[in-house]
Amino acid sequence: MSNHLSKKIEKIKDKLTRSLNEATNIKILENIRINFLGKKGLITTLMSELKNLSIEDKKKFGPLINKLKSKVEEQIKKTKENLIKKQTKAKISKKENFDVTAYKTNQLNGHLHILSQFTQEVEDIFISMGFEIFEGPQVETDFYNFTALNIPQDHPARDMYDTFWLNKKNMLMRTHTSPAQIHAMQNTKPPIAGIVTGTTFRHEAVDASHDIQFMQCEGIYIDKNVTLANLFAVTKKFLEKLFNKKDLDIRIRPGYFPFVEPGVEIDMKCPFCKNGCSICKKTTWIEVFPGGLIHPNVLKFGKIDPEKYSGFAFGFGLTRLVMLKHNINDVRLLHSGKIKFLEQF
Ligand code: DAH
């Protein structure tokens, strides 16, 4: 019996050494601990065998088995500490070796928003025709947004613009880019050829084609003897370049805006079809923008002598034009932040 027990103890020692050599992580080590020290573990079983021994053998093997138990506990503890040390070291070196400049495939690259890209495209075309870029504030006074554009107090045309009034008297969010015309006139001397692109605001119910915030582009050319023919020529060239079409037909209809006289509405031949499509609503014509010859009152507000100079002006919805060019059917998509939508451009 005692011979048998001595052999068992030696075997367990052997097994412990082998097992601990294979303990490459904490989970494996925990299994080893259960194997040796658990309820049905090797050491526990061995201890339960003690009671069958003679008193003499008990005296001999009791301390031996206890010693074995302490050895197992101690070695498992040591191995655990070593494993934790190794793990922390590995973690640290992983951090140290992390290469922030490493190239990663299929990562998302940012790019300009389609509205910014389109604004640049429009500005580039006008710059190529000799126009300069002007700016105007988004927060305006009643004077610049209405009065100086020949829309005095109580003029019914004010109703065309659902205005966001501010808490400060006579201050508002500009309802169009036209007030920037006045700033340009006041700050420069003719000849003036310039455009202004920017955000405009209207207190409207939001739907697929209306937003409370949208972009417009305003253009003016003021010099001696400017006529509607100049406006039509510039419009035609601009649209041909924008839609990349040679000889794009335009047509002119009368239109009313208080700041131009005469006022016109300019349409273009649909650049997407020959015989009618869903974009031109089967008419082959698309309404693009209004304009006209700047009203003498407006020139005066801009400190320009209408006896000496004349000029044309036009103003169009950049937002509407980008939707037209890229066949975007819901204006809300532009500010939705939807990556899937934005990625297309
Ligand atoms: N400001 C006008 C609007 O938002 C558009 C417009 C019409 C601008 C005629 C012009 C113009 O410069 O001549 O409804």
Residues whose N, C-alpha, C, O or C-beta is under 5 A from the ligand:
A	BS01	DAH	T175 H176 S178 F257 V260 P290 G291 G292 A313 F314 G315
